[in-house]
Amino acid sequence: MPRITVSVDGVTYEEEVEPRLLLVHLLRDRLGKTGTPIGCDTGNCGACTVTLDGRSAKSCSVLAVQADGSEVVTIEGLARGQEWHPMQEAFHAEHALQCGYCTPGMIMAAIDLLKDDPDPSEEAVRRGLEGNLCRCTGYSNIVRAVQRGAREMARQEAPRETRPETRQEAPAS
Amino acid sequence: MTEQLDAGLVAERIAESDQLGRPSDAHEVGRARRRKEDARLVTGRTTWTDNIQLPGMLYVAFLRSPMAHARITRIDTSAARARPGVVAVHSGQDFADEQGSLPCAWPVTEDILIPDHPPMAVNEVRYAGEAVACVVATDRHRAADALEAIEVDYEPLEAVVDMTEALAEGAPRVHESGNRAFTWKFAQGDIDAAFRDAPVVIEREYVQQRLIPTAMEPRAVVAATDGETFTLHSSTQIPHVLRVMLAMTTGIPEHRLRVIAPDVGGGFGSKLQVTAEEVLALLLTRRLGKPVKWTESRSEGNLTVHHGRDQLQRIRIAAERDGRVRGVKVELLADMGAYLMLVTPGIPLLGAFMYSGIYKMDAYDFTCTGVFTTKMPTDAYRGAGRPEATFAIERAVDELAAELGLDPVEVRRRNWITHEEFPYTTVCGLTYDSGNYEAATDRALALFGYDALRAEQAERRARRDPVQLGVGVSTYTEMCGLAPSRVLGSLSYGAGGWEHATVRMLPTGKVEVVTGTSPHGQGHETAWSQITADALGVPFEDVTVLHGDTAISHKGMDTYGSRSLVVGGVAVLSACEKVKDRARELAAHMLEASADDIEFSDGSFKVRGTAQGRTIQELALAAFAAHDLPDGFEPSLDAESTFDPDNFSFPHGTHLCAVEVDTETGASRIRSYVAVDDVGSVVNPLIVEGQVHGGIAQGIGQALFEEAIHDSEGNLLTTTMSDYLIPSAADLPEFTTDRTETPATSNPLGVKGVGEAGTIASTPAVVNAIVDALRPYGVHDVRMPCTPERVWRTIAEARSTGPAGTGGPPEASAAGSAPTSEGGLR
């Protein structure tokens, strides 16, 4: 069986895998990374989205052997200790999740979306998340959360002296 | 949690923490509390059933019938048994003596046919996807591989796909006993008199297409036993009901069976079921002495999670010339699929009482025939009977308005129950306790800009714009809070509709609330904490809500039918009141006062007119220590309550939808959507708004995108998410939502339920808008889902088959002038 080396959430793993093993099954069944769920078997739903070498990937559509030598970040690797990623905070603040099953993939896809468009319009968020399905929220609050997360990420990344004034957010209600 | 929050969130958090001192005007109920559930969900520390790993666990895979209807003539499992890692292979014959029949808890008539429903087919399969064999192996891949080595010979039988054909003389039979499961009738008033000489009669047929609920988490089951007791983890909405039913089905004594619903990723009714896989997992763990796990793939789920809707509706309205409705007559064919599952036959009956909607009338007549076909059984899907009823009446009222040349809102005004008429007993015999249809509608019309949109519509019609604008109205109500046990009994349902709660005061003053509801995305941990915090005067953060495990929550009726808050939330409140009564008695003893002189506010029991008092936390510790209790006082403040409502609750609202329909391509685009809902008092506006959003999205899904399609041989063609389309973010608009609040008078919280409202309201709003856009083309209906192809074909058909001129230019009909032959579809 092929032997692969893959970094997941900052930990390096060496694993022998069947060539057919999907990355998502490696993550869930072998490495215990159950924060990344599986929602379909055709690559439509996006629940299993992770980042692979910095860009989002549906881990059900990647073979484990293809991730050899790569760096994978899952929803479990986003927070720093007790400190959540701004996108996790934003999903909480905007009530952008109900059952939460799509949420890990949605958050990972949202963060990736901002790499191409750091200040996306509502339309851009909707188009950008087309490959991630949610059955609970109707997406309105997800769109708001992504825009909120984007603003917070921009604020955190801006040099201190040039940080824009923080905007007052009305509660979502 | 990060401290690097944005200013708004920080300000909000400070505001929240300020409230920990609980000034007297602080109320938790009504606040937009962020959810307690979120922390584990946004960080991936979840316990979905498929996440569970137990030592020595084995994995189950099912071989499923590729035919809708066939006799099984031979199964050879020997090659599969020899595959590496395979521990066991079983066919239905192996379970025949112990698997029993999956239960149907709702025998709606005395003469209903309830065929045997073996969890694994033994001699005959009756829908494509029915399990015929299973493999148990050391990992999921080996189990799936070995399925390929099982040989099954089938002798094909005729599929029964169409309900009308199923009822025809000489039709092939799904079951020996026949294809008609039941006929259920309900009549009030003199329907013949209502239709006799009626100035206007509208008759329409609507197709409620078959839907696949599509919760994002596929079903999964983990079963384990120590030889004496059994534990079943399942992605279910109904751990309590499931335990009772599994005990009855498998013969495992109820007290030796523990059912756990861990984190559950959505349900929408699809996980309100006792499934074949749950039963078979228990039988396998009993046989093998090892824990077993089964997780479905999405394709497997589309085949074998129960489906929703699938009714043919004929609705007739008799009305006066001024639009006032005299009576409504409804005939339904409801596709049961191949078997009657947990509440399959009752689903259309949940709609039976809602066809009168919010309207006054003198007579009503309803007949429903349940029909067997060789398809996956249908059962509850969000709204369950009520969306179908609301769709039919709301579509038909629009047709009535069109027939009379009246504005559809005006026709509704002439018929609806006015706010001063509540409580109002409808023609169907339900007593609507409260409501204000005028207020909700006026608010919706204002937010929507109704008059401006009508003006734009007229203008587009006049200039023959190929993109036409339609305005859809839906003024719905629903019966929620399932349900008063006595009513359920009168409808032959197998159980009651009460709900249970226990409130435990812990020695340190913290609170555990145990609820019989079983949330799977609804936010009960948050909302029940808010109710408890207010009732007991304790901080929101000091409350933990426990649920979903029959060993912890020993009693409950679970979560469906917009019942959790209306029944379960009220049980929590009631248990809190009992805790307070006990605390008051203890406080009186400790303060040497009469209980009548003890006042409760802000979490403290004080002697009236003095500063002398004890906090509820102090009393909890005193009860725990039990050093100085009143005579006969048990050392605890804990209390439980089982609440059984007297009546349903009746949320209502007005949803308005503007759709642009491209008459050249058939494409529809929702331009704006306004929902004003009245769900009574609101515990958490964030959660309410979220439920409304999600409900609207699912209703739009039925209107525009979703349909489970079978070919003529009964094969499901929409087995994947590439074929069965649920809406994505790009498919949906931003929703404008608002509320009016007319508290329910049937429960002390004044709440009405919100889980299904959006789904019930939105489907007719969208389809009414599309038909409204196309009326000048002679279109009176578009069958759902209103895909571009179907819209295009409908326009083409109306143009070619309609009376001369109906395919004429839009402005002609709109202006009421004579149509010409130009325009319309080009």
HADDOCK unambig.tbl for C-alpha pairs under 7 A between the chains (distance, minus, plus):
assign (segid A and resid 34 and name CA) (segid B and resid 51 and name CA) 5.80 0.50 0.50
assign (segid A and resid 35 and name CA) (segid B and resid 44 and name CA) 3.73 0.50 0.50
assign (segid A and resid 35 and name CA) (segid B and resid 45 and name CA) 5.83 0.50 0.50
assign (segid A and resid 35 and name CA) (segid B and resid 46 and name CA) 6.30 0.50 0.50
assign (segid A and resid 36 and name CA) (segid B and resid 44 and name CA) 6.79 0.50 0.50
assign (segid A and resid 39 and name CA) (segid B and resid 216 and name CA) 5.68 0.50 0.50
assign (segid A and resid 39 and name CA) (segid B and resid 217 and name CA) 5.76 0.50 0.50
assign (segid A and resid 39 and name CA) (segid B and resid 218 and name CA) 6.37 0.50 0.50
assign (segid A and resid 39 and name CA) (segid B and resid 298 and name CA) 6.85 0.50 0.50
assign (segid A and resid 40 and name CA) (segid B and resid 297 and name CA) 6.41 0.50 0.50
assign (segid A and resid 40 and name CA) (segid B and resid 298 and name CA) 4.71 0.50 0.50
assign (segid A and resid 41 and name CA) (segid B and resid 297 and name CA) 6.36 0.50 0.50
assign (segid A and resid 41 and name CA) (segid B and resid 298 and name CA) 5.91 0.50 0.50
assign (segid A and resid 42 and name CA) (segid B and resid 720 and name CA) 6.90 0.50 0.50
assign (segid A and resid 42 and name CA) (segid B and resid 721 and name CA) 6.94 0.50 0.50
assign (segid A and resid 44 and name CA) (segid B and resid 721 and name CA) 6.13 0.50 0.50
assign (segid A and resid 44 and name CA) (segid B and resid 722 and name CA) 6.66 0.50 0.50
assign (segid A and resid 75 and name CA) (segid B and resid 43 and name CA) 5.98 0.50 0.50
assign (segid A and resid 75 and name CA) (segid B and resid 44 and name CA) 5.84 0.50 0.50
assign (segid A and resid 76 and name CA) (segid B and resid 43 and name CA) 5.64 0.50 0.50
assign (segid A and resid 76 and name CA) (segid B and resid 44 and name CA) 5.50 0.50 0.50
assign (segid A and resid 82 and name CA) (segid B and resid 1 and name CA) 4.98 0.50 0.50
assign (segid A and resid 82 and name CA) (segid B and resid 2 and name CA) 6.75 0.50 0.50
assign (segid A and resid 83 and name CA) (segid B and resid 1 and name CA) 4.38 0.50 0.50
assign (segid A and resid 83 and name CA) (segid B and resid 2 and name CA) 3.89 0.50 0.50
assign (segid A and resid 84 and name CA) (segid B and resid 1 and name CA) 5.42 0.50 0.50
assign (segid A and resid 84 and name CA) (segid B and resid 2 and name CA) 5.22 0.50 0.50
assign (segid A and resid 88 and name CA) (segid B and resid 42 and name CA) 5.72 0.50 0.50
assign (segid A and resid 92 and name CA) (segid B and resid 34 and name CA) 6.77 0.50 0.50
assign (segid A and resid 92 and name CA) (segid B and resid 38 and name CA) 6.14 0.50 0.50
assign (segid A and resid 93 and name CA) (segid B and resid 34 and name CA) 6.39 0.50 0.50
assign (segid A and resid 95 and name CA) (segid B and resid 34 and name CA) 6.96 0.50 0.50
assign (segid A and resid 95 and name CA) (segid B and resid 686 and name CA) 6.82 0.50 0.50
assign (segid A and resid 98 and name CA) (segid B and resid 521 and name CA) 4.35 0.50 0.50
assign (segid A and resid 98 and name CA) (segid B and resid 522 and name CA) 6.28 0.50 0.50
assign (segid A and resid 99 and name CA) (segid B and resid 264 and name CA) 6.90 0.50 0.50
assign (segid A and resid 99 and name CA) (segid B and resid 265 and name CA) 4.92 0.50 0.50
assign (segid A and resid 99 and name CA) (segid B and resid 266 and name CA) 5.39 0.50 0.50
assign (segid A and resid 99 and name CA) (segid B and resid 520 and name CA) 5.58 0.50 0.50
assign (segid A and resid 99 and name CA) (segid B and resid 521 and name CA) 3.49 0.50 0.50
assign (segid A and resid 100 and name CA) (segid B and resid 41 and name CA) 5.47 0.50 0.50
assign (segid A and resid 100 and name CA) (segid B and resid 265 and name CA) 6.57 0.50 0.50
assign (segid A and resid 100 and name CA) (segid B and resid 521 and name CA) 7.00 0.50 0.50
assign (segid A and resid 101 and name CA) (segid B and resid 216 and name CA) 6.30 0.50 0.50
assign (segid A and resid 101 and name CA) (segid B and resid 217 and name CA) 6.25 0.50 0.50
assign (segid A and resid 101 and name CA) (segid B and resid 265 and name CA) 5.20 0.50 0.50
assign (segid A and resid 102 and name CA) (segid B and resid 216 and name CA) 6.84 0.50 0.50
assign (segid A and resid 103 and name CA) (segid B and resid 42 and name CA) 6.41 0.50 0.50
assign (segid A and resid 104 and name CA) (segid B and resid 42 and name CA) 6.39 0.50 0.50
assign (segid A and resid 104 and name CA) (segid B and resid 44 and name CA) 6.60 0.50 0.50
assign (segid A and resid 126 and name CA) (segid B and resid 729 and name CA) 4.83 0.50 0.50
assign (segid A and resid 126 and name CA) (segid B and resid 730 and name CA) 4.68 0.50 0.50
assign (segid A and resid 127 and name CA) (segid B and resid 730 and name CA) 5.22 0.50 0.50
assign (segid A and resid 129 and name CA) (segid B and resid 729 and name CA) 6.55 0.50 0.50
assign (segid A and resid 130 and name CA) (segid B and resid 728 and name CA) 5.53 0.50 0.50
assign (segid A and resid 130 and name CA) (segid B and resid 729 and name CA) 5.71 0.50 0.50
assign (segid A and resid 130 and name CA) (segid B and resid 730 and name CA) 5.69 0.50 0.50
assign (segid A and resid 133 and name CA) (segid B and resid 728 and name CA) 5.64 0.50 0.50
assign (segid A and resid 134 and name CA) (segid B and resid 216 and name CA) 6.96 0.50 0.50
assign (segid A and resid 135 and name CA) (segid B and resid 215 and name CA) 6.41 0.50 0.50
assign (segid A and resid 135 and name CA) (segid B and resid 216 and name CA) 6.38 0.50 0.50
assign (segid A and resid 135 and name CA) (segid B and resid 694 and name CA) 6.98 0.50 0.50
assign (segid A and resid 136 and name CA) (segid B and resid 694 and name CA) 4.87 0.50 0.50
assign (segid A and resid 137 and name CA) (segid B and resid 690 and name CA) 5.88 0.50 0.50
assign (segid A and resid 137 and name CA) (segid B and resid 693 and name CA) 5.92 0.50 0.50
assign (segid A and resid 137 and name CA) (segid B and resid 694 and name CA) 4.32 0.50 0.50
assign (segid A and resid 138 and name CA) (segid B and resid 693 and name CA) 5.06 0.50 0.50
assign (segid A and resid 138 and name CA) (segid B and resid 694 and name CA) 4.27 0.50 0.50
assign (segid A and resid 138 and name CA) (segid B and resid 697 and name CA) 4.96 0.50 0.50
assign (segid A and resid 139 and name CA) (segid B and resid 729 and name CA) 5.62 0.50 0.50
assign (segid A and resid 140 and name CA) (segid B and resid 734 and name CA) 5.85 0.50 0.50
assign (segid A and resid 152 and name CA) (segid B and resid 6 and name CA) 6.37 0.50 0.50
assign (segid A and resid 166 and name CA) (segid B and resid 6 and name CA) 6.59 0.50 0.50
assign (segid A and resid 166 and name CA) (segid B and resid 7 and name CA) 6.07 0.50 0.50
assign (segid A and resid 167 and name CA) (segid B and resid 7 and name CA) 6.79 0.50 0.50
assign (segid A and resid 168 and name CA) (segid B and resid 7 and name CA) 6.05 0.50 0.50
assign (segid A and resid 168 and name CA) (segid B and resid 8 and name CA) 4.62 0.50 0.50
assign (segid A and resid 169 and name CA) (segid B and resid 8 and name CA) 4.46 0.50 0.50
assign (segid A and resid 169 and name CA) (segid B and resid 9 and name CA) 6.95 0.50 0.50
assign (segid A and resid 170 and name CA) (segid B and resid 8 and name CA) 6.74 0.50 0.50
assign (segid A and resid 172 and name CA) (segid B and resid 686 and name CA) 6.87 0.50 0.50
assign (segid A and resid 173 and name CA) (segid B and resid 32 and name CA) 6.19 0.50 0.50
assign (segid A and resid 173 and name CA) (segid B and resid 685 and name CA) 6.00 0.50 0.50
assign (segid A and resid 173 and name CA) (segid B and resid 686 and name CA) 5.44 0.50 0.50
